[in-house]
Amino acid sequence: MIEDVICSFCGCLCDDLRVEVEEGKVAKVRGACRLGASKIMGHDRIAAPMIRQKGELVEVSYQEAYDRAAEILAAARRPLLYGWASTVNEAHQKGILLGEEVGGVVDSTATVCHGPSILGIEEKGLAGATLGQVKNRADVIVFWGCNPSEAHPRHALRYSSNACGKFTAEGRSCKKVIVVDVRRTRTARNADQFLQIQPGTDYEIICALRMLVAGKDDLLADEICGIQKADLVKVAQTLKNARFGALFFGLGLTHSRGRYKNVDNALSLVAELNAFTKFVVMTMRGHYNVAGIGQVLAWESGFPMSVDFSRGAPYFNPGETSAADLLGRKEADAALIIAADPAANMPRAAVEWLAKIPVIQIDPFENPTTLLAEVVIPSAIAGVEVDGTAYRMDGMALRMRKLVETSFHSDKEILQGILDSLRRLKDDN
């Protein structure tokens, strides 16, 4: 039995799992949610590296796959290196080196999820905390535009609304839970107060709460975007009366009308609540290391996402240098996709262009992007077959361990292999 294993599924990075290994394979996972256990137990894998020949993917050696990937990147004028959310920081560093070598654009899945959060935080600043502080101190929890009961199943019990901490030993019974969403989710059914708002009205509702916190009740109408003023007054009082409050927000806030301005407004609300009590705010990050690629890109280039290395110096301008926009404008002429599946979740125009350019895919598992790829390179699963560093959703760096041996190459080894092949190719020419 291996104790204190870190789960490499979602941004919670739960570090209290127990894993039984028998005959070199994971036999049982204890303490994980169904999603995390499913990943650690594993399922059907891409068996070997493949290169598309005459329309069919044909198995090749890792070195042949590296060489073909290097040829594609060397021939490209504006390659896109996208993904990075489900791999470790050590691979991120190699990927950034590769991006600089080919003069490409390095972008993460954050641009299609919490990119607006990053922009809002850059504008307003963040009153942050660790998940440990929330667990031990928070008596008021707000979930805005997120549904952790289904997306982050252990979040409530381990870190937030149902957790028993040093100063919250009674757990759920000593806490107030507020949920703001456009529908009654499983998380909402656990709430003390639920505001079911109209889609696209997040900004107006936050503005109303800010006015109530500031004591300007008389300036508000009796109904704001379908929500009764009395209900908002009750929520505002709960927020102001908290000993320690925490606001968690998800894509329901970042992707509704207003985008990063919604985040800016929510951060302002939290800042203003700190005139009355202690309040913190946190993004509900999805993939286990989507926060990590932002950290590594920031310390390597100065920017957290959508970094263009084609100018000889890092350049950052979301909307111009973000992956979906590059593909939608048909600017990218090759793509390296790692630890992501853009074919399943990007806009149609972006996916259609992705299908027309050479794609290199690095991933343990087959997914819709595999169907578009010219080169497919299977990788080892971080936190199970290789070790590495990842950042939890609160910005804490954690070290994941290797549990079992594997013949698959790690993402770091694969990127180094492509980089070596690329440099040999340049030397030969």
TILOVEX-469293 format. One line per field, with one value per residue (C-alpha): chain; x, y, z. Coordinates in Angstrom, 2 decimals, padded with zeros to 5 digits, always signed. Layout:
N
mol <- c(A,...)
u <- c(X,...)
v <- c(Y,...)
w <- c(Z,...)
END
This chain:
429
mol <- c(A,A,A,A,A,A,A,A,A,A,A,A,A,A,A,A,A,A,A,A,A,A,A,A,A,A,A,A,A,A,A,A,A,A,A,A,A,A,A,A,A,A,A,A,A,A,A,A,A,A,A,A,A,A,A,A,A,A,A,A,A,A,A,A,A,A,A,A,A,A,A,A,A,A,A,A,A,A,A,A,A,A,A,A,A,A,A,A,A,A,A,A,A,A,A,A,A,A,A,A,A,A,A,A,A,A,A,A,A,A,A,A,A,A,A,A,A,A,A,A,A,A,A,A,A,A,A,A,A,A,A,A,A,A,A,A,A,A,A,A,A,A,A,A,A,A,A,A,A,A,A,A,A,A,A,A,A,A,A,A,A,A,A,A,A,A,A,A,A,A,A,A,A,A,A,A,A,A,A,A,A,A,A,A,A,A,A,A,A,A,A,A,A,A,A,A,A,A,A,A,A,A,A,A,A,A,A,A,A,A,A,A,A,A,A,A,A,A,A,A,A,A,A,A,A,A,A,A,A,A,A,A,A,A,A,A,A,A,A,A,A,A,A,A,A,A,A,A,A,A,A,A,A,A,A,A,A,A,A,A,A,A,A,A,A,A,A,A,A,A,A,A,A,A,A,A,A,A,A,A,A,A,A,A,A,A,A,A,A,A,A,A,A,A,A,A,A,A,A,A,A,A,A,A,A,A,A,A,A,A,A,A,A,A,A,A,A,A,A,A,A,A,A,A,A,A,A,A,A,A,A,A,A,A,A,A,A,A,A,A,A,A,A,A,A,A,A,A,A,A,A,A,A,A,A,A,A,A,A,A,A,A,A,A,A,A,A,A,A,A,A,A,A,A,A,A,A,A,A,A,A,A,A,A,A,A,A,A,A,A,A,A,A,A,A,A,A,A,A,A,A,A,A,A,A,A,A,A,A,A,A,A,A,A,A,A,A,A,A,A,A,A,A,A,A,A,A,A,A)
u <- c(+000.00,+001.39,+000.20,-000.40,-000.64,-001.55,-004.42,-003.61,-007.17,-008.52,-007.23,-007.88,-004.77,-006.02,-002.93,-004.40,-005.02,-003.89,-002.94,-002.39,+000.11,+000.23,+002.58,+003.60,+000.05,-002.38,-004.83,-006.95,-007.33,-008.72,-009.92,-010.31,-013.48,-014.73,-013.09,-009.68,-009.80,-010.69,-007.62,-005.23,-006.60,-006.16,-008.04,-007.37,-004.12,-002.52,-000.29,+002.65,+003.83,+002.17,+002.70,+000.01,+000.94,-001.46,-004.27,-003.70,-001.86,+001.04,+003.03,+006.64,+009.40,+009.58,+012.64,+010.85,+007.94,+010.34,+012.03,+008.73,+007.46,+010.69,+010.26,+006.72,+007.75,+010.85,+008.78,+006.10,+006.11,+003.74,+003.43,+001.05,+002.06,-001.16,-002.49,-000.21,-003.01,-002.60,+001.14,+003.85,+005.93,+009.09,+007.41,+006.24,+009.83,+010.85,+007.80,+008.69,+012.23,+010.74,+008.40,+011.32,+013.35,+010.66,+009.39,+005.94,+003.00,+002.74,-000.79,-002.65,-006.21,-006.68,-007.58,-010.79,-011.60,-010.10,-008.30,-010.79,-009.96,-006.28,-007.05,-009.36,-006.74,-004.10,-006.39,-007.70,-005.39,-006.36,-007.24,-006.14,-005.58,-004.68,-007.31,-005.98,-006.88,-010.37,-010.82,-009.64,-011.22,-014.06,-017.58,-019.15,-018.57,-019.81,-019.87,-020.52,-021.00,-019.44,-020.65,-017.91,-020.23,-019.80,-016.66,-014.51,-016.25,-013.99,-013.70,-016.59,-015.65,-011.90,-011.49,-014.64,-018.32,-018.34,-014.74,-013.92,-011.01,-009.19,-011.68,-014.57,-014.61,-018.38,-018.04,-021.12,-023.28,-021.14,-020.99,-023.23,-023.16,-024.33,-024.65,-025.19,-025.96,-028.36,-029.74,-030.28,-027.22,-026.22,-024.08,-027.11,-029.11,-026.55,-026.85,-028.34,-029.03,-029.42,-029.69,-030.91,-029.98,-030.78,-027.98,-025.67,-026.69,-023.71,-022.22,-025.44,-026.00,-022.44,-022.93,-026.10,-024.27,-021.48,-024.03,-025.63,-022.24,-021.55,-024.86,-026.57,-029.74,-032.00,-030.56,-031.61,-034.91,-037.11,-036.09,-032.70,-032.51,-035.26,-033.85,-035.74,-033.87,-034.78,-032.91,-029.82,-029.98,-029.97,-026.93,-025.06,-025.69,-024.39,-021.23,-020.58,-021.23,-018.76,-015.78,-013.87,-015.46,-014.36,-015.71,-015.08,-016.02,-016.05,-016.77,-020.32,-018.83,-015.89,-017.86,-021.11,-021.63,-018.94,-016.17,-013.13,-015.07,-017.29,-014.14,-012.90,-016.23,-016.21,-012.66,-013.82,-016.68,-014.23,-011.86,-014.73,-015.90,-012.46,-013.44,-015.87,-014.38,-011.79,-012.78,-010.79,-011.47,-010.29,-010.74,-012.09,-009.40,-010.30,-007.35,-004.89,-002.02,-003.65,-002.50,+001.04,+001.48,+000.44,+003.08,+005.86,+005.05,+004.96,+008.37,+009.94,+008.40,+006.65,+003.20,+000.77,-000.69,-000.87,+002.85,+004.18,+007.93,+008.07,+009.41,+012.57,+011.10,+007.90,+004.73,+001.31,-002.02,-005.04,-007.47,-004.52,-002.12,-004.61,-005.01,-008.66,-008.10,-004.94,-006.75,-009.94,-007.95,-006.05,-002.70,-001.24,+000.23,+001.16,+000.17,+001.67,-001.13,-000.09,-002.30,-005.41,-008.19,-009.02,-010.97,-013.56,-014.06,-012.80,-015.04,-015.97,-013.90,-010.80,-011.30,-011.93,-008.62,-006.86,-008.01,-006.28,-002.83,-000.26,-000.96,+001.37,-000.45,+001.19,-001.24,-001.66,-005.19,-006.93,-009.40,-011.03,-007.76,-006.13,-008.36,-006.79,-003.17,-000.34,+001.95,+000.63,+003.02,+001.72,+003.07,+003.30,+000.68,+002.07,+001.51,+001.14,+003.96,+006.27,+006.90,+006.71,+005.52,+002.02,+000.26,-003.01,-005.85,-004.73,-001.20,+000.49,+003.17,+003.00,+005.33,+003.70,+005.34,+005.85,+003.80,+004.53,+007.07,+006.20,+007.66,+005.98,+008.16,+007.32,+006.11,+009.44,+011.39,+009.17,+009.61,+013.36,+013.45,+011.65,+013.94,+017.05,+015.75,+014.93,+018.43,+020.03,+017.83,+018.95,+022.61,+022.27,+020.79)
v <- c(+000.00,+003.40,+006.18,+009.90,+009.59,+012.75,+012.48,+013.89,+014.46,+017.88,+021.10,+019.84,+017.61,+015.56,+014.24,+011.69,+008.72,+005.14,+002.97,-000.78,-002.00,-005.67,-007.17,-003.75,-002.51,-000.39,-002.84,-000.60,+003.09,+004.15,+007.62,+009.04,+010.18,+008.14,+010.46,+010.37,+006.61,+006.00,+007.89,+006.23,+002.76,+003.52,+002.47,+001.86,+003.51,+004.48,+001.44,+002.90,+005.98,+006.37,+008.37,+008.86,+007.26,+007.22,+008.32,+005.61,+005.75,+003.29,+002.24,+003.44,+003.82,+006.78,+008.10,+007.98,+009.88,+012.47,+012.95,+013.38,+015.83,+017.83,+017.97,+019.34,+022.02,+023.01,+023.50,+025.59,+029.38,+029.84,+026.67,+026.46,+024.50,+024.05,+022.21,+021.58,+021.39,+017.69,+017.35,+018.40,+021.56,+019.78,+019.11,+022.73,+023.92,+021.70,+022.82,+026.48,+025.77,+024.04,+026.96,+029.38,+027.14,+027.09,+030.64,+029.35,+030.35,+028.53,+028.54,+026.56,+025.37,+028.30,+030.47,+028.50,+028.20,+030.52,+032.88,+035.65,+035.00,+035.60,+038.86,+039.97,+039.16,+041.08,+044.11,+043.98,+041.83,+038.79,+038.45,+034.83,+032.02,+028.36,+025.65,+024.76,+028.20,+027.89,+024.47,+025.60,+029.05,+029.72,+029.85,+031.35,+029.64,+031.05,+028.97,+031.24,+029.71,+026.39,+022.94,+021.22,+018.38,+017.02,+018.71,+018.53,+015.80,+015.92,+019.70,+020.23,+017.43,+018.00,+021.75,+023.84,+023.59,+020.17,+020.12,+019.95,+022.27,+023.62,+026.45,+024.78,+021.46,+021.06,+020.94,+021.72,+022.64,+025.67,+027.07,+029.07,+028.03,+030.38,+029.20,+031.50,+029.78,+029.75,+026.32,+024.24,+021.98,+019.29,+021.93,+024.25,+021.54,+021.70,+025.48,+027.56,+030.34,+029.81,+032.64,+031.31,+034.15,+034.74,+033.82,+036.75,+038.82,+038.02,+041.50,+043.25,+040.96,+041.53,+045.29,+045.08,+043.15,+045.72,+048.49,+046.61,+046.00,+049.73,+050.56,+052.02,+049.93,+052.86,+053.15,+049.64,+048.66,+046.04,+043.55,+043.27,+041.06,+038.81,+038.54,+040.12,+042.85,+041.18,+038.02,+040.04,+041.91,+038.57,+037.39,+040.66,+040.44,+036.87,+037.96,+040.91,+038.86,+036.13,+035.54,+034.27,+034.03,+032.35,+032.90,+030.15,+030.90,+028.86,+029.03,+030.13,+033.50,+033.64,+032.65,+034.52,+037.98,+040.28,+037.67,+039.04,+042.10,+039.73,+038.49,+042.03,+042.88,+039.80,+040.60,+044.13,+042.71,+040.58,+043.52,+045.65,+042.88,+043.00,+046.36,+044.42,+040.93,+038.59,+037.39,+035.52,+034.43,+031.49,+030.15,+026.61,+025.28,+022.18,+020.09,+019.15,+021.37,+024.09,+026.45,+025.09,+026.01,+029.57,+029.68,+028.26,+030.47,+033.50,+032.89,+031.88,+034.55,+037.08,+036.11,+033.41,+032.18,+032.85,+033.66,+034.33,+033.67,+034.50,+038.03,+036.95,+038.11,+036.97,+038.77,+038.45,+039.68,+037.41,+037.54,+037.82,+035.17,+032.77,+029.31,+029.47,+032.83,+031.70,+028.65,+030.57,+033.08,+030.21,+031.63,+028.51,+026.17,+023.34,+022.36,+020.37,+019.33,+017.98,+016.93,+018.47,+017.71,+020.85,+018.85,+018.11,+021.58,+024.39,+026.44,+024.75,+027.09,+026.36,+022.59,+022.70,+024.47,+022.11,+019.24,+020.86,+021.40,+018.85,+018.00,+016.32,+014.81,+013.84,+012.11,+008.81,+008.28,+008.36,+011.22,+013.16,+015.05,+011.69,+011.45,+014.66,+013.93,+013.18,+012.12,+010.46,+009.96,+008.13,+009.35,+008.09,+009.23,+011.77,+010.91,+007.24,+006.22,+009.23,+011.80,+015.56,+018.87,+020.34,+023.43,+023.07,+025.49,+027.69,+028.06,+025.51,+023.43,+019.70,+016.88,+013.81,+010.40,+007.54,+004.47,+001.88,+001.23,+001.85,+001.52,+004.77,+007.87,+010.82,+014.10,+015.64,+012.92,+013.23,+017.00,+016.68,+014.03,+016.31,+019.21,+017.07,+015.92,+019.50,+020.71,+017.84,+018.71,+022.34,+021.32,+019.06,+021.87)
w <- c(+000.00,-001.03,+001.28,+000.65,-003.12,-005.06,-007.53,-010.98,-012.16,-011.15,-009.62,-006.08,-006.27,-003.31,-001.56,+000.85,-001.47,-000.80,-003.75,-003.83,-006.44,-007.43,-010.02,-011.24,-011.81,-009.82,-008.26,-006.03,-005.21,-001.83,-000.83,-004.34,-006.07,-009.02,-011.52,-009.85,-009.23,-012.89,-014.07,-011.63,-012.39,-016.09,-019.18,-022.87,-023.96,-027.24,-027.67,-029.61,-031.51,-034.92,-038.11,-040.73,-044.05,-047.00,-044.71,-042.08,-038.75,-038.79,-035.72,-035.58,-032.99,-030.64,-032.52,-035.86,-034.33,-032.88,-036.24,-038.10,-035.47,-035.80,-039.59,-039.21,-036.72,-038.69,-041.86,-040.14,-040.28,-037.32,-035.25,-032.28,-029.16,-027.20,-024.15,-021.14,-018.54,-017.71,-017.58,-015.14,-014.82,-015.92,-019.28,-019.44,-019.26,-022.18,-024.15,-023.72,-024.93,-027.96,-028.56,-028.49,-030.82,-033.52,-032.95,-032.14,-029.96,-026.63,-025.26,-022.61,-022.17,-019.77,-022.76,-023.23,-019.50,-016.89,-019.25,-018.33,-014.65,-015.32,-017.12,-014.31,-011.67,-013.63,-013.61,-010.06,-007.95,-005.88,-002.20,-002.14,+000.34,+000.44,+000.49,+003.93,+005.26,+003.79,+005.38,+008.81,+009.00,+006.53,+007.94,+004.79,+001.42,-001.89,-005.09,-008.07,-011.51,-010.54,-009.52,-007.48,-006.46,-009.99,-011.34,-008.17,-006.13,-003.04,-002.86,-000.44,+001.96,+001.90,+001.55,+001.77,+002.72,+004.42,+005.69,+009.40,+010.19,+013.22,+013.76,+011.93,+013.77,+013.40,+009.62,+007.55,+010.54,+011.44,+007.91,+005.61,+001.95,-000.79,-004.41,-007.38,-010.67,-013.61,-012.66,-009.53,-009.51,-007.02,-005.30,-005.07,-003.29,-000.46,-000.11,+002.69,+000.18,-003.56,-006.09,-009.42,-011.74,-015.38,-017.82,-018.52,-015.48,-013.23,-013.58,-012.57,-009.58,-008.34,-008.74,-006.65,-003.92,-003.92,-003.45,-000.55,+001.07,+000.73,+002.45,-000.63,-000.34,-001.20,-004.71,-005.72,-007.30,-005.63,-008.32,-010.04,-013.14,-011.82,-008.27,-005.39,-003.53,-000.21,-001.27,-002.20,+001.11,+002.94,+000.96,+001.53,+005.28,+005.36,+003.53,+005.84,+009.00,+008.11,+010.37,+007.34,+003.90,+000.67,-002.83,-005.40,-008.99,-012.17,-015.88,-015.25,-014.30,-016.71,-019.81,-019.33,-020.80,-019.44,-019.37,-017.52,-016.37,-014.36,-012.65,-012.11,-010.50,-008.25,-007.11,-006.29,-004.21,-002.23,-001.73,-000.39,+001.96,+003.57,+005.06,+007.28,+007.65,+006.16,+002.69,+000.03,-003.55,-005.66,-009.19,-009.53,-011.86,-013.83,-015.10,-012.40,-013.59,-015.65,-012.88,-013.29,-016.95,-016.10,-013.37,-015.55,-018.53,-016.23,-014.71,-018.06,-020.30,-018.07,-019.36,-018.14,-021.47,-025.23,-025.53,-029.04,-029.47,-033.20,-032.62,-030.82,-027.50,-025.73,-026.86,-025.22,-026.53,-025.85,-028.76,-031.13,-029.80,-028.18,-029.73,-030.82,-032.50,-034.31,-035.66,-036.44,-038.51,-040.21,-039.10,-037.47,-040.10,-037.71,-034.18,-031.34,-028.98,-025.60,-022.67,-024.24,-026.71,-028.75,-031.34,-028.66,-027.22,-029.45,-031.78,-035.02,-037.22,-035.14,-035.32,-039.07,-039.62,-037.19,-039.44,-042.43,-040.91,-039.67,-036.02,-033.53,-030.57,-027.27,-024.90,-023.02,-024.37,-027.71,-028.14,-031.02,-031.68,-032.48,-035.55,-036.92,-036.02,-038.41,-035.57,-032.40,-029.47,-026.37,-023.04,-019.48,-016.95,-014.51,-010.88,-011.74,-014.11,-013.73,-011.04,-011.41,-009.98,-010.25,-008.90,-006.99,-007.77,-004.86,-006.23,-003.96,-005.69,-004.89,-005.87,-007.41,-007.10,-009.49,-008.51,-011.20,-013.95,-017.60,-021.07,-022.18,-022.41,-020.18,-021.67,-020.68,-022.52,-025.58,-025.82,-025.29,-028.03,-030.48,-029.49,-030.08,-033.49,-034.43,-033.56,-035.53,-038.49,-038.34,-038.08,-041.13,-043.16)
END
